[in-house]
């Protein structure tokens, strides 16, 4: 699996390269600026891009904007964004087109090698890997302003948060120590209350929920 990595801090970039290579990834390019990232994504056509939000020369949202541009040129390009803090605008913008694998992790998560590598693989396969803190902020912000979401029970909100992280019903059941049948019932209730069609496709399900949370913004 070929990866383009963009991170301006040398030590972190070098550490990520070594970690990914240790788990069998091929690093097609490891760059430190927005222009370099744009060229690498256009020329190398990687299986997944792992991108820091803030890159030179602007140190604002250069990395994210390069990734979004690459996804417009190559729809569905899997992108895993890394950020120092939860920035809801960036999360919403990344999820807006609803195509291809997407992820948003806080940089603290990269220190857990297995969790980080699992996120990269999930995104590369077309899935979703969202940091729990990002999901909690998106959900809590929408809950205050959106009546249908406010109609969900505390348990349904908990299930929805785990769904939005890209977890399967089986994984959610294990996390909450209940049966898969109970989770299936909660899931059905969630989609009914939100006016969304039930889907067996985990990625489409998560993206539909997130798109719903992000609508009218």
C-alpha positions in Angstrom: 0.0 0.0 0.0 1.5 3.3 -1.1 1.4 6.3 1.2 2.1 10.0 0.6 2.8 11.6 4.0 2.9 15.4 4.7 4.2 16.7 8.0 6.4 19.7 8.5 8.0 18.6 11.8 11.0 16.5 10.9 11.1 14.2 14.0 7.3 13.4 13.7 7.6 12.9 9.9 10.6 10.6 10.3 8.8 8.7 13.1 5.7 8.2 11.0 7.7 7.0 8.1 9.5 4.4 10.2 6.3 3.3 11.9 4.4 2.8 8.6 7.3 1.0 7.0 7.5 -1.3 9.9 3.9 -2.3 9.3 4.5 -3.0 5.6 3.4 0.3 4.0 5.4 1.8 1.1 6.2 5.5 1.6 5.9 6.9 -1.9 6.8 10.4 -0.6 7.3 12.1 2.7 7.0 15.9 2.3 7.0 19.0 4.5 5.1 21.7 2.6 1.9 22.3 0.7 3.5 22.7 -2.8 5.4 19.5 -2.3 2.2 17.7 -1.2 0.3 18.9 -4.3 3.0 17.6 -6.6 3.3 14.3 -4.9 -0.4 13.6 -4.9 -0.7 14.5 -8.6 2.3 12.6 -9.8 2.4 9.6 -7.5 -1.3 8.7 -7.2 -0.9 7.0 -3.8 -3.4 4.6 -2.2 -3.8 6.9 0.8 -2.6 10.4 1.9 -1.7 11.1 5.5 -1.7 14.9 5.8 -1.1 17.4 8.6 -3.7 20.2 8.5 -1.1 23.0 8.9 1.8 23.0 6.5 4.2 25.7 5.1 4.1 28.2 3.6 0.9 29.5 5.3 0.8 27.3 8.4 -3.0 27.6 8.4 -4.9 25.0 6.5 -2.5 24.4 3.7 -2.4 20.6 4.1 -6.1 20.3 4.2 -6.6 22.5 1.1 -4.0 20.5 -0.8 -5.8 17.3 0.1 -9.2 18.7 -0.9 -7.8 19.9 -4.2 -6.4 16.4 -4.9 -9.8 14.9 -4.1 -11.4 17.2 -6.6 -8.9 16.1 -9.2 -9.1 12.4 -8.2 -12.5 11.8 -6.6 -12.5 9.3 -3.8 -8.8 9.7 -3.0 -8.4 8.3 0.6 -7.2 11.1 3.0 -6.4 10.8 6.7 -5.9 14.3 8.2 -3.8 14.9 11.4 -4.4 17.9 13.6 -3.1 19.2 16.9 -6.6 20.2 18.0 -10.2 19.5 17.2 -11.1 22.0 14.5 -14.7 21.4 13.5 -14.6 23.5 10.3 -11.8 21.3 8.9 -13.6 18.1 9.8 -16.9 19.3 8.1 -15.0 20.4 5.0 -13.2 17.1 4.7 -16.5 15.1 5.0 -18.5 17.4 2.8 -18.3 15.5 -0.5 -19.2 12.1 1.1 -16.9 10.1 -1.3 -13.9 7.9 -0.6 -12.2 7.0 2.6 -11.7 9.9 5.0 -10.2 10.2 8.5 -9.5 12.9 11.1 -7.3 12.1 14.0 -5.7 14.2 16.7 -1.9 13.9 16.6 -1.9 12.3 20.1 -3.3 9.2 18.5 -0.2 8.6 16.4 1.7 7.5 19.5 -0.6 4.4 19.6 1.0 2.6 16.7 -1.7 -0.1 16.3 -4.6 2.4 16.5 -2.9 4.7 14.0 -2.0 2.0 11.5 -5.6 0.6 11.8 -6.9 4.0 10.9 -4.7 4.4 7.9 -5.7 0.9 6.6 -9.4 1.6 7.2 -9.3 4.9 5.3 -7.2 3.4 2.5 -9.9 0.7 2.1 -12.6 3.4 1.7 -13.7 3.5 5.3 -13.9 6.2 8.0 -11.6 6.9 10.9 -12.8 9.7 13.1 -11.2 10.8 16.4 -13.8 10.3 19.2 -13.2 13.9 20.4 -14.1 15.2 16.9 -17.3 13.2 16.8 -18.3 14.3 20.3 -18.0 17.9 19.4 -19.9 17.5 16.1 -22.6 15.7 17.9 -22.9 18.0 20.8 -23.0 21.1 18.6 -25.7 19.7 16.5 -27.7 18.3 19.4 -28.2 21.8 20.7 -29.6 23.1 17.4 -31.2 20.1 15.8 -34.4 18.7 17.1 -34.3 15.3 15.4 -30.9 14.6 16.9 -32.2 15.9 20.2 -34.9 13.2 20.0 -32.3 10.4 20.3 -31.9 8.7 23.7 -28.5 8.9 25.5 -27.8 5.3 24.5 -28.6 6.1 20.8 -26.3 9.1 20.9 -23.6 6.8 22.3 -24.2 4.3 19.5 -24.2 7.1 16.9 -20.8 8.4 18.2 -19.3 4.9 17.8 -20.9 4.5 14.4 -19.4 7.8 13.3 -16.0 6.5 14.3 -16.4 3.8 11.6 -17.1 0.9 14.0 -19.2 -2.0 13.0 -22.3 -3.2 15.0 -20.2 -6.0 16.4 -17.5 -3.6 17.5 -20.1 -1.3 19.1 -21.7 -4.2 20.9 -18.4 -5.3 22.3 -17.6 -1.8 23.4 -20.9 -1.3 25.1 -21.1 -4.9 26.4 -24.5 -5.6 24.8 -25.7 -8.0 22.1 -25.4 -7.2 18.3 -29.2 -7.5 18.2 -29.5 -4.7 20.7 -27.2 -2.5 18.6 -29.1 -3.4 15.4 -32.3 -2.1 17.1 -30.6 1.1 18.3 -29.3 1.6 14.8 -32.7 1.1 13.2 -34.2 3.6 15.7 -31.4 6.2 15.0 -32.0 6.1 11.2 -35.8 6.3 11.7 -35.5 9.3 13.9 -33.0 11.0 11.6 -35.0 10.2 8.5 -32.2 8.2 6.9 -32.3 4.9 5.1 -30.7 2.0 6.8 -27.7 0.7 5.0 -25.6 -2.4 5.4 -22.5 -0.5 4.2 -20.7 0.8 7.2 -18.9 3.6 5.4 -22.0 4.9 3.6 -23.9 4.7 6.9 -21.3 6.8 8.8 -21.0 9.3 6.0 -24.8 9.7 5.8 -24.9 10.4 9.5 -22.1 12.9 9.4 -23.6 14.5 6.3 -26.9 14.9 8.2 -25.1 16.4 11.2 -23.3 18.9 8.8 -26.3 19.9 6.7 -27.4 23.6 6.5 -24.0 24.7 7.6 
